[in-house]
Amino acid sequence: GGGGGGGGGGGGGGGGGVILFGLLAGAGGYYAYTQGMLDSVLGKSDKAAEASSGDAKPAGKAPVPAYAAKVATAVESLIDDDDNRGPLLVRLAWHSSGTYAKGGSPAGGSDGARMRFSPEAKDGANAGLEKARALLEPIKKAHPDISYADLYTYAGAVAIEHMGGPHIPFRFGRSDFRSEAEIASAKAAVASGRLPDAAQGASHIRDVFYRMGFNDQEIVALSGAHTLGRCHTDRSGFEGPWSFAPTTMSNQYFDLLNKEIEKPGYWTVRKWDGPKQYKDPTGELMMLPTDMALIEDDKFRPYVQLYAKDEAAFFKDFAAAFATLLHLGVDEAKLGETA
């Protein structure tokens, strides 16, 4: 998740459902929303429904691909078979996109699906994501027209909503590099080190996310993906989940961080042989140094407090920031209509 690298959601691998969006979780539910079929159920105004019908779309944009519904259903089925896959797919989408550097050479980002090849495949920050890519391989075989770059990012968007989170606007149109040699000849290889180091503090978080064009509010919102999944010692060195419901998208991560603001000492440094991390009074949950930085920093802290009190505000801001993240570095001319 946003501020931390390392473990689940936006840093690890772990995956659930919540009210309103629960009605979208059935087969193709995600896609049905994207096509406006549930506008009346969700109470969208006629004007809003009309705007999403295609009339207001930029001219010349490719329509949402016909395979989108089946791909969404297949991703939902993967998660239904094992809900720990949800956070793992979110982490894949985030790490595919989070290499972007505004004005960088190369720019990085999700286009090209470079994680299939070195050096991204061997980046320590991506440890364990080969499992996520393998999970999606049968879907790619069944729907060869979808690019790996679209599949890796779309699966994360579908997973967020299927676990009870907000709808993530998504545009197809990314393409794939076919080999390590092709990446090298295009001078498009992204060196390791662009993804967050969970052991660092606020200045490091800002360095990483400002590089992508995000502001402080968006950094905190994206960090909320840490409500999902858990850290694994064989991947990041850290251990444990951030929340009591690691397969459900919610604002619980912020609620738990906010307990430290309300009662200092709620989170304490864990005594163990691993890297520095924090534990809650039950000893079951953990926070990383990058997580604690969100309440130690005067500019980050108010957003933690806001999202702890208002899940709807968190979902709205997370959906906008995560959608931005998934499209960073992709040529606008390649992208189709918004799903």
Secondary structure, 3 states (H helix, E strand, C coil): CCCCCCCECCECCCCCCCCHHHHHCCCCHHHHHHCCCCHHHHCCCHHHHHHHHHHCCCCCCCCCCCCHHHHHHHHHHHHHHCCCHHHHHHHHHHHHHCCCCCCCCCCCCCCECHHHCCCHHHCHHHCCHHHHHHHHHHHHHHCCCCCHHHHHHHHHHHHHHHCCCCCCCCECCCCECCCHHHHHHCCCCCCCCCCCCCCCCHHHHHHHHHHHCCCHHHHHHHHHHHHCCEECCCCCCCCEECCCCCCCCCCHHHHHHHHHHHCCCCCEECCCCCCCCEECCCCCCEECHHHHHHHHCCCCHHHHHHHHHCHHHHHHHHHHHHHHHHHCCCCHHHCCCEC
